[in-house]
Amino acid sequence: MQISPRYGGAPIITLDGAVDDQRDTLIRQRRRLLATLAELDDAQWGSPSRCDGWTTLDVVNHLITTDGFWVSSIEAGLAGTPSTVLATFDPKATPALLADAMRSQTPATSLAQLVDASEALCRVVASLDDHGWQTIAEAPPGHLPIRLVVHHALWDGWVHERDVLLPLQLVPDEEPDEMRASLRYAAALGPGLVLAAGAAGEGCLAIDVTDGSPFVVEVDDTVHVRDGEAPDDALVLRGSAVELLEIISVRAPLPIDPPPHQRWLVSGLSDVFESGAPAGRPT
């Protein structure tokens, strides 16, 4: 299913928080994953991941292309010419085609390429000042402040880290700040993609994090994430941070049956990937 990024006008997603709050989270997550991948043997590189039909090597090849995109998006934004390359992007088909094209690479080659791509991303993120974090660049929902572009990159990397490690029976790190940032962004992303596609809607989603701070996703013509109390008529999704991330990222089934008029608040990502199943999908 092709997405419809919103270019121009107000950003379709806004999140409360400090302007540079994703510097440490992104860099830590990427370098941790690189260190873990460097320890894998050939059998582990060829093992199935949680993404349908993808091995560990396929996921890594996907991350090479995505980290390369984040760098180019941020650099284009900082240069004053935000890119629009995702206007024809299909989040299900396009990553699969790119992974297929790289499938003949050896693990050593792919790891070296991911090191280059991820370290380039870490460098550009580390270099951002307050103005840079607020500068507009491109992500799947459209043009967003670079702070939210980095949120998307963090969430994507965090989920794929688990896609690789869990089938190998390796225990992923669960840093609270990474999970909170990923969850706040992912909860906004689904409704944001629905709005960007031209569907009008208003609603409120309350995320009741049992091992962290709850927050609210408010939707009208944009999506805004804030801390605080939700209205009585909000749709409530409750669980631990990891459980909620697995659900919202289409790695676990939705534990509630929302009323039809509210279902779109939690089904945006599964609709984009055309999947009602709990199996993982490339993001």
C-alpha positions in Angstrom: 0.0 0.0 0.0 1.6 3.3 -1.1 1.7 6.0 1.5 0.8 9.6 0.9 3.3 11.9 2.8 2.1 15.4 3.6 4.5 17.9 2.3 4.0 21.6 3.1 1.9 23.2 5.8 2.1 22.3 9.5 3.8 19.1 10.4 1.3 16.3 10.6 2.7 15.0 13.9 3.9 17.0 17.0 5.3 15.6 20.2 5.9 17.4 23.5 9.5 17.2 24.7 12.9 18.8 24.7 14.1 19.7 21.2 17.3 17.5 21.4 15.9 14.6 23.4 16.7 12.0 20.8 20.4 12.6 20.4 21.6 10.0 23.0 18.8 7.5 22.4 19.5 7.1 18.7 23.2 6.9 19.0 23.1 4.4 21.8 20.7 2.1 20.0 22.6 2.1 16.7 26.0 1.4 18.3 24.6 -1.3 20.5 23.1 -3.1 17.5 26.3 -2.8 15.6 28.2 -4.4 18.5 25.7 -7.2 18.8 25.8 -8.0 15.0 29.6 -8.1 15.1 29.3 -11.2 17.4 27.0 -13.2 15.2 28.1 -16.4 13.4 27.2 -17.4 9.9 24.3 -19.6 11.0 22.8 -16.7 13.0 23.1 -14.4 10.0 21.1 -16.9 7.9 18.5 -17.5 10.6 14.9 -16.3 10.1 14.0 -13.0 11.7 10.5 -11.9 12.8 9.9 -10.2 9.4 8.1 -12.5 7.1 10.6 -14.2 4.7 13.6 -12.2 5.9 16.7 -13.5 7.5 19.0 -11.6 9.9 21.0 -10.6 6.8 17.9 -9.3 5.0 17.0 -7.1 8.0 20.5 -5.7 8.2 20.5 -5.0 4.4 17.2 -3.1 5.0 18.7 -1.1 7.8 21.6 -0.1 5.4 19.1 1.5 3.1 17.0 3.1 5.8 20.0 4.6 7.7 21.3 5.9 4.3 17.9 7.5 3.7 17.8 9.2 7.2 21.2 10.7 6.5 20.2 12.0 3.1 16.9 13.3 4.4 18.5 15.2 7.3 21.2 16.6 5.1 18.7 17.8 2.5 16.6 19.4 5.2 19.6 21.2 6.7 20.5 22.4 3.2 17.1 24.1 3.0 15.7 21.7 0.3 13.7 18.9 2.1 13.4 15.8 0.0 10.2 14.3 -1.3 11.4 10.9 -2.4 8.8 9.0 -0.4 5.9 10.2 -2.5 5.9 6.9 -4.4 7.1 4.7 -1.5 5.3 1.4 -0.7 6.4 0.4 2.8 5.6 -3.2 2.1 6.9 -3.7 -1.5 9.8 -1.3 -1.8 11.9 -2.6 1.2 11.4 -6.1 0.0 12.7 -5.3 -3.5 15.7 -3.5 -2.0 16.5 -6.5 0.3 16.2 -8.9 -2.6 18.7 -6.9 -4.6 21.3 -7.2 -1.7 20.7 -10.8 -0.8 23.9 -12.1 -2.5 26.1 -10.0 -0.2 28.1 -11.7 2.5 27.4 -10.9 6.2 30.8 -9.2 6.4 30.1 -7.0 3.5 26.6 -6.1 4.8 27.9 -5.4 8.4 30.6 -3.1 7.0 28.0 -1.2 5.0 25.7 -0.9 8.0 28.6 0.4 10.2 29.3 3.1 7.6 25.6 4.0 7.3 24.8 4.0 11.0 27.9 5.8 12.0 27.1 8.5 9.3 23.7 8.8 10.9 25.2 9.0 14.4 27.5 11.8 13.3 24.9 13.9 11.7 22.6 13.5 14.7 25.4 14.4 17.1 26.2 17.5 15.1 22.7 19.0 15.4 22.1 22.2 17.3 18.7 23.5 18.5 18.0 25.0 15.1 18.9 21.8 13.3 16.6 19.7 15.4 13.7 22.0 14.5 14.5 22.1 10.8 12.1 20.3 8.4 13.1 17.1 6.7 11.4 14.1 5.2 9.9 11.0 6.9 7.1 8.6 5.9 4.4 10.9 7.2 5.8 13.8 5.2 7.8 16.8 6.2 8.5 16.8 10.0 11.1 18.5 12.2 14.3 16.6 12.2 13.7 15.7 15.9 10.7 13.6 14.7 12.6 12.2 11.8 15.1 10.9 14.4 12.2 9.6 16.4 11.1 7.5 13.4 14.7 6.3 12.9 14.9 5.3 16.5 11.6 3.4 16.5 12.5 1.6 13.3 15.9 0.5 14.5 14.6 -0.5 18.0 11.9 -2.7 16.4 14.3 -4.3 13.9 16.8 -5.0 16.7 14.2 -7.2 18.3 13.2 -8.7 15.0 16.8 -10.0 14.7 17.6 -10.9 18.4 14.4 -12.5 19.6 14.4 -15.4 17.1 18.1 -16.0 18.0 17.0 -16.3 21.7 19.2 -13.2 22.5 17.8 -10.7 25.0 17.4 -7.2 23.6 18.2 -4.2 25.8 15.1 -2.4 26.9 16.3 1.1 27.8 13.3 3.1 29.3 14.1 6.3 27.3 14.3 4.5 24.0 11.1 2.6 24.6 9.2 5.8 25.7 10.4 7.8 22.7 9.6 4.9 20.3 6.2 4.3 21.8 5.2 7.9 21.7 6.2 8.3 18.1 4.7 4.9 17.0 1.4 5.7 18.6 1.2 8.9 16.6 2.5 7.4 13.4 -0.5 5.2 12.6 -3.1 8.0 12.9 -0.6 10.3 11.1 -0.5 8.1 8.1 -4.3 7.8 8.0 -4.6 11.6 8.0 -1.8 12.0 5.4 -3.7 9.7 3.1 -6.6 12.1 3.1 -9.0 10.5 5.6 -10.5 13.0 7.9 -11.0 12.1 11.5 -11.0 13.3 15.1 -10.3 11.2 18.1 -8.2 10.6 21.2 -6.1 7.6 22.1 -4.9 7.1 25.7 -1.8 5.0 26.1 -1.8 3.6 29.7 1.8 2.5 30.2 1.8 0.2 33.2 5.5 0.5 33.8 6.0 4.1 32.8 4.2 7.4 32.2 0.9 7.4 30.4 0.3 9.8 27.5 -2.4 10.9 25.1 -2.6 11.0 21.3 -5.0 13.7 20.2 -6.1 13.8 16.5 -7.9 16.4 14.5 -6.2 17.7 11.3 -2.8 16.8 12.9 -1.7 14.4 15.6 -0.3 15.7 18.9 1.2 13.6 21.7 1.2 15.0 25.2 1.4 13.8 28.8 -1.6 14.2 31.0 -5.1 13.0 31.4 -7.3 11.8 28.6 -10.9 12.6 28.1 -13.5 10.1 29.2 -14.4 9.1 25.7 -10.8 8.3 24.6 -9.9 4.8 23.3 -7.6 3.2 25.9 -4.7 0.9 25.1 -3.0 -0.5 28.2 0.1 -2.6 28.8 3.8 -2.4 29.5 6.0 -0.3 27.3 7.3 -3.4 25.5 3.9 -5.0 25.1 2.5 -1.7 23.7 5.4 -1.3 21.3 4.9 -4.9 20.0 1.2 -4.3 19.5 1.5 -0.9 17.8 4.4 -2.0 15.6 2.3 -4.9 14.3 4.4 -7.6 16.1 1.6 -8.7 18.4 -2.2 -8.8 18.0 -4.4 -6.0 19.2 -5.7 -7.0 22.6 -8.9 -4.9 22.3 -11.8 -4.7 19.8 -12.3 -1.0 19.4 -15.6 0.4 18.2 -15.6 1.0 14.4 -15.4 4.7 14.7 -12.2 4.5 16.8 -10.4 1.5 15.3 -8.4 3.7 12.9 -6.6 5.2 15.9 -4.8 1.9 16.4 -5.0 0.2 13.0 -3.1 2.6 10.9 0.2 0.7 10.7 -1.5 -2.7 10.1 -3.6 -1.2 7.3 -0.5 0.3 5.7 1.2 -3.1 5.7 -2.1 -4.8 4.7 -1.8 -7.2 7.6 -4.2 -8.2 10.4 -1.8 -10.8 11.6 0.7 -10.6 14.4 3.7 -11.5 12.2 6.4 -8.8 11.9 6.5 -6.6 8.9 9.4 -4.5 7.6 9.0 -0.8 8.6 
